[in-house]
Amino acid sequence: MERRVPRGSVLPAQRVPVRLPPLRERAEDIPILVEYLVDRYAKQVGKTIRNIAKQTMQALQTYDWPATVRELQNVIERAVVLSEGETFVVDGPWLRRNGPGHPMAPRVP
């Protein structure tokens, strides 16, 4: 016998816990994420970024990311918007947690 759900009814969702390790535990994933995010945000703002500076990629891979991909996403989005030229570069202050210039730093009015 087939059980039918009345139109407009909502079935309870099954929850499955998924553990997503912090980005600092997945440094090997960073290059592909950086390439994807730089391309994505560059297209959104109409920029052409053809290269990622080697020092930038090294800095992003060795940074002690406190969270998941969201913080990396924020850093890259902001850096793409502010970038000039065809080479993507993120300098040191961007990766100093809570330091001046860091996207997660407290804002001073």
MMTF fields as JSON, N, C-alpha, C and O atoms, coordinates in Angstrom:
{
  "mmtfVersion": "1.0.0",
  "mmtfProducer": "UNKNOWN",
  "numBonds": 435,
  "numAtoms": 436,
  "numGroups": 109,
  "numChains": 1,
  "numModels": 1,
  "chainsPerModel": [1],
  "groupsPerChain": [109],
  "chainIdList": ["A"],
  "bondAtomList": [4, 2, 8, 6, 12, 10, 16, 14, 20, 18, 24, 22, 28, 26, 32, 30, 36, 34, 40, 38, 44, 42, 48, 46, 52, 50, 56, 54, 60, 58, 64, 62, 68, 66, 72, 70, 76, 74, 80, 78, 84, 82, 88, 86, 92, 90, 96, 94, 100, 98, 104, 102, 108, 106, 112, 110, 116, 114, 120, 118, 124, 122, 128, 126, 132, 130, 136, 134, 140, 138, 144, 142, 148, 146, 152, 150, 156, 154, 160, 158, 164, 162, 168, 166, 172, 170, 176, 174, 180, 178, 184, 182, 188, 186, 192, 190, 196, 194, 200, 198, 204, 202, 208, 206, 212, 210, 216, 214, 220, 218, 224, 222, 228, 226, 232, 230, 236, 234, 240, 238, 244, 242, 248, 246, 252, 250, 256, 254, 260, 258, 264, 262, 268, 266, 272, 270, 276, 274, 280, 278, 284, 282, 288, 286, 292, 290, 296, 294, 300, 298, 304, 302, 308, 306, 312, 310, 316, 314, 320, 318, 324, 322, 328, 326, 332, 330, 336, 334, 340, 338, 344, 342, 348, 346, 352, 350, 356, 354, 360, 358, 364, 362, 368, 366, 372, 370, 376, 374, 380, 378, 384, 382, 388, 386, 392, 390, 396, 394, 400, 398, 404, 402, 408, 406, 412, 410, 416, 414, 420, 418, 424, 422, 428, 426, 432, 430],
  "bondOrderList": [1, 1, 1, 1, 1, 1, 1, 1, 1, 1, 1, 1, 1, 1, 1, 1, 1, 1, 1, 1, 1, 1, 1, 1, 1, 1, 1, 1, 1, 1, 1, 1, 1, 1, 1, 1, 1, 1, 1, 1, 1, 1, 1, 1, 1, 1, 1, 1, 1, 1, 1, 1, 1, 1, 1, 1, 1, 1, 1, 1, 1, 1, 1, 1, 1, 1, 1, 1, 1, 1, 1, 1, 1, 1, 1, 1, 1, 1, 1, 1, 1, 1, 1, 1, 1, 1, 1, 1, 1, 1, 1, 1, 1, 1, 1, 1, 1, 1, 1, 1, 1, 1, 1, 1, 1, 1, 1, 1],
  "groupList": [{"groupName": "MET", "atomNameList": ["N", "CA", "C", "O"], "elementList": ["N", "C", "C", "O"], "formalChargeList": [0, 0, 0, 0], "bondAtomList": [1, 0, 2, 1, 3, 2], "bondOrderList": [1, 1, 2], "singleLetterCode": "M", "chemCompType": "L-PEPTIDE LINKING"}, {"groupName": "GLU", "atomNameList": ["N", "CA", "C", "O"], "elementList": ["N", "C", "C", "O"], "formalChargeList": [0, 0, 0, 0], "bondAtomList": [1, 0, 2, 1, 3, 2], "bondOrderList": [1, 1, 2], "singleLetterCode": "E", "chemCompType": "L-PEPTIDE LINKING"}, {"groupName": "ARG", "atomNameList": ["N", "CA", "C", "O"], "elementList": ["N", "C", "C", "O"], "formalChargeList": [0, 0, 0, 0], "bondAtomList": [1, 0, 2, 1, 3, 2], "bondOrderList": [1, 1, 2], "singleLetterCode": "R", "chemCompType": "L-PEPTIDE LINKING"}, {"groupName": "VAL", "atomNameList": ["N", "CA", "C", "O"], "elementList": ["N", "C", "C", "O"], "formalChargeList": [0, 0, 0, 0], "bondAtomList": [1, 0, 2, 1, 3, 2], "bondOrderList": [1, 1, 2], "singleLetterCode": "V", "chemCompType": "L-PEPTIDE LINKING"}, {"groupName": "PRO", "atomNameList": ["N", "CA", "C", "O"], "elementList": ["N", "C", "C", "O"], "formalChargeList": [0, 0, 0, 0], "bondAtomList": [1, 0, 2, 1, 3, 2], "bondOrderList": [1, 1, 2], "singleLetterCode": "P", "chemCompType": "L-PEPTIDE LINKING"}, {"groupName": "GLY", "atomNameList": ["N", "CA", "C", "O"], "elementList": ["N", "C", "C", "O"], "formalChargeList": [0, 0, 0, 0], "bondAtomList": [1, 0, 2, 1, 3, 2], "bondOrderList": [1, 1, 2], "singleLetterCode": "G", "chemCompType": "PEPTIDE LINKING"}, {"groupName": "SER", "atomNameList": ["N", "CA", "C", "O"], "elementList": ["N", "C", "C", "O"], "formalChargeList": [0, 0, 0, 0], "bondAtomList": [1, 0, 2, 1, 3, 2], "bondOrderList": [1, 1, 2], "singleLetterCode": "S", "chemCompType": "L-PEPTIDE LINKING"}, {"groupName": "LEU", "atomNameList": ["N", "CA", "C", "O"], "elementList": ["N", "C", "C", "O"], "formalChargeList": [0, 0, 0, 0], "bondAtomList": [1, 0, 2, 1, 3, 2], "bondOrderList": [1, 1, 2], "singleLetterCode": "L", "chemCompType": "L-PEPTIDE LINKING"}, {"groupName": "ALA", "atomNameList": ["N", "CA", "C", "O"], "elementList": ["N", "C", "C", "O"], "formalChargeList": [0, 0, 0, 0], "bondAtomList": [1, 0, 2, 1, 3, 2], "bondOrderList": [1, 1, 2], "singleLetterCode": "A", "chemCompType": "L-PEPTIDE LINKING"}, {"groupName": "GLN", "atomNameList": ["N", "CA", "C", "O"], "elementList": ["N", "C", "C", "O"], "formalChargeList": [0, 0, 0, 0], "bondAtomList": [1, 0, 2, 1, 3, 2], "bondOrderList": [1, 1, 2], "singleLetterCode": "Q", "chemCompType": "L-PEPTIDE LINKING"}, {"groupName": "ASP", "atomNameList": ["N", "CA", "C", "O"], "elementList": ["N", "C", "C", "O"], "formalChargeList": [0, 0, 0, 0], "bondAtomList": [1, 0, 2, 1, 3, 2], "bondOrderList": [1, 1, 2], "singleLetterCode": "D", "chemCompType": "L-PEPTIDE LINKING"}, {"groupName": "ILE", "atomNameList": ["N", "CA", "C", "O"], "elementList": ["N", "C", "C", "O"], "formalChargeList": [0, 0, 0, 0], "bondAtomList": [1, 0, 2, 1, 3, 2], "bondOrderList": [1, 1, 2], "singleLetterCode": "I", "chemCompType": "L-PEPTIDE LINKING"}, {"groupName": "TYR", "atomNameList": ["N", "CA", "C", "O"], "elementList": ["N", "C", "C", "O"], "formalChargeList": [0, 0, 0, 0], "bondAtomList": [1, 0, 2, 1, 3, 2], "bondOrderList": [1, 1, 2], "singleLetterCode": "Y", "chemCompType": "L-PEPTIDE LINKING"}, {"groupName": "LYS", "atomNameList": ["N", "CA", "C", "O"], "elementList": ["N", "C", "C", "O"], "formalChargeList": [0, 0, 0, 0], "bondAtomList": [1, 0, 2, 1, 3, 2], "bondOrderList": [1, 1, 2], "singleLetterCode": "K", "chemCompType": "L-PEPTIDE LINKING"}, {"groupName": "THR", "atomNameList": ["N", "CA", "C", "O"], "elementList": ["N", "C", "C", "O"], "formalChargeList": [0, 0, 0, 0], "bondAtomList": [1, 0, 2, 1, 3, 2], "bondOrderList": [1, 1, 2], "singleLetterCode": "T", "chemCompType": "L-PEPTIDE LINKING"}, {"groupName": "ASN", "atomNameList": ["N", "CA", "C", "O"], "elementList": ["N", "C", "C", "O"], "formalChargeList": [0, 0, 0, 0], "bondAtomList": [1, 0, 2, 1, 3, 2], "bondOrderList": [1, 1, 2], "singleLetterCode": "N", "chemCompType": "L-PEPTIDE LINKING"}, {"groupName": "TRP", "atomNameList": ["N", "CA", "C", "O"], "elementList": ["N", "C", "C", "O"], "formalChargeList": [0, 0, 0, 0], "bondAtomList": [1, 0, 2, 1, 3, 2], "bondOrderList": [1, 1, 2], "singleLetterCode": "W", "chemCompType": "L-PEPTIDE LINKING"}, {"groupName": "PHE", "atomNameList": ["N", "CA", "C", "O"], "elementList": ["N", "C", "C", "O"], "formalChargeList": [0, 0, 0, 0], "bondAtomList": [1, 0, 2, 1, 3, 2], "bondOrderList": [1, 1, 2], "singleLetterCode": "F", "chemCompType": "L-PEPTIDE LINKING"}, {"groupName": "HIS", "atomNameList": ["N", "CA", "C", "O"], "elementList": ["N", "C", "C", "O"], "formalChargeList": [0, 0, 0, 0], "bondAtomList": [1, 0, 2, 1, 3, 2], "bondOrderList": [1, 1, 2], "singleLetterCode": "H", "chemCompType": "L-PEPTIDE LINKING"}],
  "groupTypeList": [0, 1, 2, 2, 3, 4, 2, 5, 6, 3, 7, 4, 8, 9, 2, 3, 4, 3, 2, 7, 4, 4, 7, 2, 1, 2, 8, 1, 10, 11, 4, 11, 7, 3, 1, 12, 7, 3, 10, 2, 12, 8, 13, 9, 3, 5, 13, 14, 11, 2, 15, 11, 8, 13, 9, 14, 0, 9, 8, 7, 9, 14, 12, 10, 16, 4, 8, 14, 3, 2, 1, 7, 9, 15, 3, 11, 1, 2, 8, 3, 3, 7, 6, 1, 5, 1, 14, 17, 3, 3, 10, 5, 4, 16, 7, 2, 2, 15, 5, 4, 5, 18, 4, 0, 8, 4, 2, 3, 4],
  "groupIdList": [1, 2, 3, 4, 5, 6, 7, 8, 9, 10, 11, 12, 13, 14, 15, 16, 17, 18, 19, 20, 21, 22, 23, 24, 25, 26, 27, 28, 29, 30, 31, 32, 33, 34, 35, 36, 37, 38, 39, 40, 41, 42, 43, 44, 45, 46, 47, 48, 49, 50, 51, 52, 53, 54, 55, 56, 57, 58, 59, 60, 61, 62, 63, 64, 65, 66, 67, 68, 69, 70, 71, 72, 73, 74, 75, 76, 77, 78, 79, 80, 81, 82, 83, 84, 85, 86, 87, 88, 89, 90, 91, 92, 93, 94, 95, 96, 97, 98, 99, 100, 101, 102, 103, 104, 105, 106, 107, 108, 109],
  "secStructList": [7, 7, 7, 7, 7, 7, 6, 6, 7, 7, 7, 7, 7, 7, 7, 7, 7, 7, 7, 7, 7, 7, 4, 4, 4, 7, 4, 4, 4, 2, 2, 2, 2, 2, 2, 2, 2, 2, 2, 2, 2, 2, 2, 2, 2, 6, 7, 7, 7, 7, 3, 3, 7, 2, 2, 2, 2, 2, 2, 2, 2, 2, 1, 7, 7, 7, 1, 1, 2, 2, 2, 2, 2, 2, 2, 2, 2, 2, 2, 2, 2, 2, 7, 7, 1, 1, 3, 3, 7, 7, 7, 4, 4, 4, 4, 1, 6, 6, 1, 6, 6, 7, 6, 6, 1, 7, 7, 7, 7],
  "xCoordList": [0.838, 0.0, 0.899, 1.808, 0.636, 1.418, 0.89, -0.314, 1.812, 1.417, 1.571, 2.642, 0.543, 0.57, 0.56, -0.101, 1.313, 1.37, 0.493, 0.637, -0.406, -1.279, -0.452, 0.548, -0.887, -0.215, -0.135, -1.105, 1.035, 1.223, 1.755, 2.147, 1.774, 2.32, 3.839, 4.422, 4.452, 5.905, 6.319, 5.827, 7.219, 7.734, 8.902, 9.675, 9.046, 10.189, 11.495, 11.6, 12.471, 13.759, 14.596, 14.587, 15.304, 16.24, 17.542, 18.035, 18.093, 19.341, 20.476, 20.415, 21.516, 22.702, 23.868, 24.185, 24.509, 25.637, 26.823, 27.19, 27.397, 28.568, 29.652, 29.451, 30.787, 31.902, 32.773, 33.322, 32.885, 33.738, 34.937, 34.802, 36.107, 37.278, 37.648, 37.367, 38.283, 38.693, 39.686, 40.376, 39.74, 40.589, 42.056, 42.786, 42.505, 43.91, 44.286, 45.467, 43.301, 43.551, 43.447, 43.613, 43.173, 43.009, 43.809, 43.282, 45.067, 45.901, 45.985, 46.141, 45.885, 45.963, 44.76, 44.822, 43.672, 42.479, 42.56, 41.801, 43.465, 43.494, 43.777, 43.075, 44.763, 45.01, 43.788, 43.511, 43.073, 41.903, 40.8, 40.1, 40.635, 39.642, 40.012, 39.153, 41.283, 41.737, 41.505, 40.97, 41.897, 41.701, 40.23, 39.871, 39.389, 37.95, 37.389, 36.66, 37.729, 37.164, 37.675, 36.909, 38.953, 39.486, 38.745, 38.325, 38.585, 37.873, 36.429, 35.929, 35.773, 34.358, 34.167, 33.318, 34.967, 34.793, 35.297, 34.75, 36.321, 36.803, 35.703, 35.467, 35.048, 33.95, 32.814, 32.226, 32.509, 31.417, 31.672, 30.74, 32.929, 33.237, 33.83, 34.265, 33.845, 34.295, 35.801, 36.247, 36.586, 38.044, 38.626, 38.021, 39.813, 40.548, 41.772, 42.682, 41.79, 42.943, 43.464, 42.792, 44.664, 45.248, 46.205, 46.439, 46.759, 47.777, 47.509, 46.849, 48.042, 48.036, 49.501, 50.23, 49.926, 51.324, 51.703, 50.944, 52.884, 53.357, 53.405, 53.031, 53.874, 53.953, 52.561, 52.384, 51.582, 50.202, 49.684, 49.099, 49.899, 49.423, 50.11, 49.464, 51.405, 52.125, 51.579, 51.386, 51.33, 50.806, 49.422, 49.119, 48.588, 47.239, 47.281, 46.453, 48.236, 48.344, 48.93, 48.608, 49.773, 50.417, 49.704, 50.027, 48.743, 47.985, 47.191, 46.671, 47.091, 46.367, 44.881, 44.406, 44.163, 42.748, 41.956, 41.941, 41.291, 40.556, 39.204, 38.595, 38.742, 37.394, 37.411, 38.446, 36.26, 36.147, 36.391, 37.078, 35.848, 36.11, 35.6, 36.093, 34.651, 34.044, 35.07, 34.993, 36.017, 37.018, 37.905, 38.22, 38.307, 39.091, 38.299, 38.837, 37.043, 36.146, 36.126, 36.245, 35.978, 35.924, 37.223, 37.198, 38.358, 39.659, 39.809, 40.22, 39.477, 39.645, 38.68, 39.074, 37.438, 36.469, 36.931, 36.914, 37.334, 37.762, 39.044, 39.172, 39.981, 41.242, 41.018, 41.691, 40.095, 39.79, 39.219, 39.621, 38.298, 37.683, 38.733, 38.676, 39.69, 40.708, 41.926, 42.793, 41.996, 43.183, 43.27, 42.272, 44.515, 44.804, 45.738, 46.694, 45.468, 46.32, 45.778, 44.696, 46.568, 46.124, 46.698, 46.443, 47.473, 48.028, 47.384, 47.384, 46.84, 46.176, 47.227, 48.062, 47.172, 48.138, 47.391, 46.527, 47.743, 47.251, 48.496, 49.371, 48.581, 49.785, 49.623, 48.538, 50.704, 50.774, 49.679, 49.096, 49.357, 48.347, 46.989, 46.236, 46.672, 45.389, 45.312, 44.224, 46.464, 46.471, 46.912, 47.173, 46.998, 47.279, 45.947, 45.257, 45.591, 44.29, 44.032, 44.809, 42.927, 42.472, 43.404, 43.237, 44.372, 45.257, 44.625, 43.612, 45.204, 44.653, 44.654, 45.627, 43.585, 43.49, 42.881, 42.504, 42.781, 42.194, 40.682, 40.094, 40.035, 38.583, 37.804, 36.665, 38.386, 37.677, 38.07, 37.608, 38.913, 39.36, 38.188, 37.303, 38.186, 37.12, 37.2, 38.288, 36.068, 36.019, 36.001, 35.263, 36.832, 36.886, 36.127, 36.443, 35.113, 34.309, 35.094, 34.562],
  "yCoordList": [-1.158, 0.0, 1.243, 1.363, 2.138, 3.364, 4.413, 4.652, 5.026, 6.068, 7.422, 7.741, 8.191, 9.514, 10.595, 10.487, 11.631, 12.775, 13.86, 14.199, 14.404, 15.456, 16.653, 17.027, 17.233, 18.399, 19.508, 19.77, 20.157, 21.221, 20.733, 21.537, 19.407, 18.866, 18.843, 18.74, 18.938, 18.904, 17.707, 17.507, 16.922, 15.788, 16.244, 17.105, 15.69, 16.076, 15.657, 14.558, 16.535, 16.26, 15.367, 15.516, 14.457, 13.615, 14.403, 14.974, 14.438, 15.152, 14.156, 13.147, 14.482, 13.658, 14.553, 15.498, 14.271, 15.116, 14.914, 13.787, 16.012, 15.971, 16.799, 17.981, 16.193, 16.919, 17.462, 16.707, 18.764, 19.41, 19.966, 20.922, 19.382, 19.855, 21.274, 21.7, 22.014, 23.373, 23.364, 22.373, 24.47, 24.587, 24.335, 23.816, 24.69, 24.483, 23.004, 22.669, 22.118, 20.675, 20.141, 18.943, 21.028, 20.603, 21.501, 21.956, 21.762, 22.675, 22.242, 23.083, 20.958, 20.466, 20.901, 20.881, 21.292, 21.757, 23.242, 23.714, 23.957, 25.412, 25.865, 26.756, 25.307, 25.801, 25.737, 26.69, 24.638, 24.525, 25.478, 26.043, 25.664, 26.614, 28.041, 28.817, 28.385, 29.733, 30.001, 31.049, 29.077, 29.259, 29.452, 30.355, 28.609, 28.707, 30.037, 30.709, 30.421, 31.643, 32.901, 33.841, 32.932, 34.09, 34.239, 35.34, 33.146, 33.19, 33.635, 34.475, 33.081, 33.408, 34.896, 35.557, 35.416, 36.812, 37.78, 38.873, 37.399, 38.255, 38.417, 39.519, 37.328, 37.402, 38.284, 39.053, 38.169, 38.96, 40.453, 41.234, 40.853, 42.286, 42.731, 43.874, 41.828, 42.183, 42.392, 43.223, 41.634, 41.749, 40.516, 39.444, 40.688, 39.565, 39.331, 40.159, 38.215, 37.833, 36.53, 35.499, 36.598, 35.445, 34.631, 33.457, 35.233, 34.56, 34.77, 35.724, 33.85, 33.982, 33.97, 33.024, 35.017, 35.112, 33.908, 33.486, 33.366, 32.189, 32.443, 31.579, 33.646, 33.984, 34.013, 33.64, 34.458, 34.515, 33.109, 32.848, 32.204, 30.833, 30.188, 29.488, 30.413, 29.854, 30.415, 29.677, 31.722, 32.353, 31.807, 31.563, 31.618, 31.101, 29.66, 29.262, 28.874, 27.476, 27.317, 26.354, 28.232, 28.084, 28.863, 28.71, 29.691, 30.447, 29.48, 28.484, 29.753, 28.91, 29.294, 29.968, 28.864, 29.213, 28.726, 27.527, 29.631, 29.226, 28.588, 27.983, 28.714, 28.232, 27.416, 26.889, 27.33, 26.585, 27.523, 28.534, 27.201, 27.913, 29.356, 30.185, 29.664, 31.0, 32.114, 33.141, 31.941, 32.987, 33.152, 34.277, 32.052, 32.12, 32.854, 33.699, 32.532, 33.179, 34.695, 35.462, 35.117, 36.549, 37.257, 38.343, 36.643, 37.237, 37.384, 38.437, 36.334, 36.364, 37.34, 38.086, 37.349, 38.27, 39.72, 40.49, 40.073, 41.452, 41.778, 42.868, 40.847, 41.073, 41.202, 41.998, 40.44, 40.554, 41.932, 42.577, 42.38, 43.69, 44.793, 45.731, 44.681, 45.719, 45.524, 46.396, 44.394, 44.097, 44.974, 45.418, 45.196, 45.932, 45.051, 44.49, 44.933, 44.113, 42.703, 42.375, 41.874, 40.525, 39.45, 38.262, 39.861, 38.903, 39.122, 40.229, 38.051, 38.098, 38.038, 37.133, 39.026, 39.108, 39.425, 40.301, 38.692, 38.989, 39.235, 38.373, 40.41, 40.707, 40.302, 39.914, 40.397, 39.941, 40.404, 39.57, 41.713, 42.167, 41.486, 41.37, 41.039, 40.375, 39.06, 38.585, 38.479, 37.166, 37.216, 36.175, 38.393, 38.517, 38.62, 39.634, 37.589, 37.522, 38.738, 39.058, 39.404, 40.576, 41.781, 42.767, 41.71, 42.851, 43.857, 43.557, 45.067, 46.067, 45.554, 44.949, 45.795, 45.369, 43.987, 43.609, 43.237, 41.892, 42.036, 42.82, 41.276, 41.388, 41.077, 41.522, 40.331, 39.986, 40.897, 40.7, 41.883, 42.793, 43.654, 43.986, 44.012, 44.906, 46.251, 46.778, 46.789, 48.079, 49.2, 49.17, 50.186, 51.357, 52.487, 52.847, 53.068, 54.121, 55.388, 56.364],
  "zCoordList": [0.0, 0.0, 0.0, 0.821, -0.908, -1.038, -0.075, 0.017, 0.634, 1.585, 0.905, 0.389, 0.901, 0.265, 1.332, 2.365, 1.042, 1.946, 1.354, 0.179, 2.141, 1.616, 1.122, 1.734, 0.02, -0.549, 0.505, 1.218, 0.594, 1.563, 2.895, 3.741, 3.093, 4.341, 4.268, 3.189, 5.403, 5.471, 6.304, 7.415, 5.763, 6.506, 7.368, 6.947, 8.554, 9.39, 8.711, 8.166, 8.753, 8.121, 9.021, 10.243, 8.421, 9.16, 9.31, 8.337, 10.502, 10.738, 10.816, 11.518, 10.065, 10.069, 10.456, 9.734, 11.579, 11.977, 11.03, 10.699, 10.612, 9.744, 10.41, 10.69, 10.662, 11.271, 10.141, 9.338, 10.099, 9.112, 9.857, 10.622, 9.644, 10.381, 9.983, 8.863, 10.902, 10.571, 9.413, 9.173, 8.713, 7.537, 7.861, 7.017, 9.06, 9.436, 9.41, 9.309, 9.499, 9.436, 8.013, 7.779, 7.068, 5.669, 4.735, 3.719, 5.059, 4.263, 2.802, 1.916, 2.546, 1.163, 0.329, -0.901, 0.981, 0.262, -0.113, -0.959, 0.506, 0.347, -1.087, -1.565, -1.806, -3.169, -4.092, -4.82, -4.065, -4.949, -4.509, -5.35, -3.201, -2.7, -3.084, -3.5, -2.948, -3.288, -4.77, -5.131, -5.622, -7.067, -7.402, -8.159, -6.842, -7.095, -6.61, -7.34, -5.374, -4.795, -5.49, -5.7, -5.849, -6.57, -7.894, -8.25, -8.621, -9.905, -9.715, -10.463, -8.731, -8.46, -8.155, -8.754, -7.215, -6.821, -7.887, -8.034, -8.623, -9.711, -10.771, -11.268, -11.104, -12.08, -11.564, -12.324, -10.277, -9.699, -9.801, -9.996, -9.669, -9.697, -11.036, -11.175, -12.017, -13.359, -13.494, -14.285, -12.718, -12.793, -13.451, -13.453, -14.009, -14.57, -13.704, -13.662, -13.024, -12.211, -12.801, -12.765, -13.341, -14.04, -13.183, -13.467, -12.141, -11.331, -9.849, -9.436, -9.075, -7.621, -7.202, -7.5, -6.513, -6.093, -5.237, -4.366, -5.498, -4.772, -3.263, -2.469, -2.871, -1.448, -0.823, 0.336, -1.598, -1.112, -0.844, 0.208, -1.794, -1.618, -0.421, 0.359, -0.266, 0.885, 2.192, 3.159, 2.218, 3.431, 3.774, 4.942, 2.759, 2.995, 3.485, 4.305, 2.993, 3.402, 4.799, 5.494, 5.216, 6.523, 7.625, 8.803, 7.25, 8.246, 9.117, 8.614, 10.399, 11.346, 11.343, 12.257, 10.321, 10.163, 11.365, 11.64, 12.095, 13.29, 12.989, 13.872, 11.778, 11.469, 10.172, 9.764, 9.55, 8.295, 7.124, 7.266, 6.005, 4.762, 4.779, 4.013, 5.611, 5.606, 5.813, 5.139, 6.715, 6.945, 5.711, 5.324, 5.099, 3.858, 2.789, 2.075, 2.687, 1.724, 1.94, 0.984, 3.178, 3.486, 3.115, 2.535, 3.45, 3.125, 1.616, 1.129, 0.881, -0.57, -1.223, -2.12, -0.795, -1.397, -1.248, -2.208, -0.055, 0.19, -0.58, -1.138, -0.612, -1.326, -2.829, -3.484, -3.38, -4.813, -5.111, -6.079, -4.294, -4.506, -4.478, -5.274, -3.563, -3.414, -4.319, -4.385, -5.012, -5.818, -7.061, -7.629, -7.447, -8.676, -9.493, -8.959, -10.757, -11.613, -11.753, -11.265, -12.441, -12.765, -11.847, -12.046, -10.844, -9.888, -8.532, -7.994, -7.997, -6.694, -5.598, -5.566, -4.693, -3.6, -2.309, -2.269, -1.256, 0.082, 0.919, 1.004, 1.537, 2.317, 3.777, 4.209, 4.521, 5.904, 6.835, 7.528, 6.894, 7.853, 7.688, 8.655, 6.485, 6.268, 7.029, 7.356, 7.307, 7.947, 9.397, 10.001, 9.957, 11.389, 12.094, 11.992, 12.796, 13.436, 14.309, 15.208, 14.023, 14.764, 14.641, 15.358, 13.748, 13.542, 12.615, 11.984, 12.511, 11.617, 10.186, 9.735, 9.491, 8.102, 7.934, 6.825, 9.007, 8.91, 8.83, 9.575, 7.918, 7.77, 9.035, 9.178, 9.947, 11.165, 12.333, 13.457, 12.071, 13.136, 13.6, 12.811, 14.882, 15.354, 14.646, 14.414, 14.313, 13.625, 14.643, 15.628, 14.376, 15.257, 14.583, 13.449, 15.268, 14.623, 14.411, 13.882]
}
